[in-house]
Each structure stands twice: as structure tokens, then as C-alpha cells.
Amino acid sequence: MENQASQVLESALHLPQSDRAFIAEKLIESLDVDEDSPISDEWLQEIRRRCASTDKGEVELIPAEKVIEKVLESLE
């Protein structure tokens, strides 16, 4: 199994950045399943809509450092 994973990884590393990001996103999503807390269909649709908006560049992403900095400034 480890050999197969290494081969898949090696192949994936040669893909364009956008393809690698897509694969990474899908792999992470596959790990986020928690059977004890199911997600409603409505939330799944919203999550997919937001991910698609982000992938298409329709939303402005703000780095976490800037968000934290603004929050800390507002607390002063």
C-alpha cells in the first residue's frame, strides 16, 4: 500500500498547481467525515457552493494573520 501511495504522490506532484490543490481538497474532505455528527443536505450544498465560489475566484480570501491582527486591534 505504501508503494502505491508513493506512486500516486509522485504522479500528483507533477500536476499543475490547481490540480494539486483540487486533489488535496478532496483528500482532506475524505478525512473530515464524522459519523457521530452528520451534516444535513442543506449544509453540504452550502459548503459545496462556497467551495465552488472560492475555486472560481468569486470571493476575496483574507489571510488568517490579517484577520487576527484586525480582531486584536479592535480589542484595544
C-alpha positions in Angstrom: 0.0 0.0 0.0 2.8 2.4 0.9 4.4 1.8 -2.6 1.1 2.6 -4.3 0.7 5.8 -2.2 4.2 6.9 -3.1 3.5 6.3 -6.8 0.2 8.3 -6.6 2.0 11.1 -4.8 4.9 11.2 -7.3 2.4 11.5 -10.1 0.3 14.1 -8.4 3.4 16.3 -7.7 3.8 16.7 -11.5 0.4 18.1 -12.0 -0.4 21.8 -12.3 -0.9 23.7 -9.0 -4.7 24.0 -9.5 -5.0 20.2 -10.0 -2.8 19.5 -6.9 -5.0 21.9 -4.8 -8.2 20.1 -6.0 -6.8 16.7 -5.1 -5.6 18.0 -1.7 -9.0 19.4 -1.0 -10.8 16.2 -1.9 -8.4 14.1 0.2 -8.9 16.4 3.2 -12.7 16.3 2.7 -12.5 12.5 2.8 -10.9 12.6 6.2 -13.4 15.1 7.7 -16.3 12.5 7.9 -17.5 12.1 11.4 -20.3 9.6 11.6 -21.4 10.9 15.0 -22.3 14.3 13.7 -23.9 14.0 10.3 -24.1 17.1 8.1 -27.5 18.0 6.7 -28.0 18.1 3.0 -28.6 21.8 3.2 -25.2 22.4 4.8 -23.5 20.1 2.3 -25.0 22.1 -0.5 -23.8 25.4 1.2 -20.3 24.0 1.7 -20.1 23.0 -1.9 -21.4 26.3 -3.1 -18.8 28.2 -1.0 -16.0 25.9 -2.2 -17.0 26.5 -5.8 -17.2 30.3 -5.3 -13.7 30.2 -3.8 -12.3 27.9 -6.6 -13.7 30.3 -9.2 -12.1 33.3 -7.5 -15.5 35.0 -6.8 -14.7 35.7 -3.2 -11.8 37.6 -1.6 -9.8 35.5 0.7 -8.2 37.2 3.7 -5.1 35.6 5.3 -5.7 34.4 8.9 -2.9 36.7 10.1 -4.7 39.8 8.9 -8.0 38.7 10.4 -6.3 38.1 13.8 -4.5 41.4 13.5 -7.8 43.2 12.9 -9.5 41.5 15.8 -6.7 42.3 18.2 -6.7 45.9 17.0 -10.5 46.1 17.7 -10.0 44.9 21.2 -7.5 47.6 22.1 
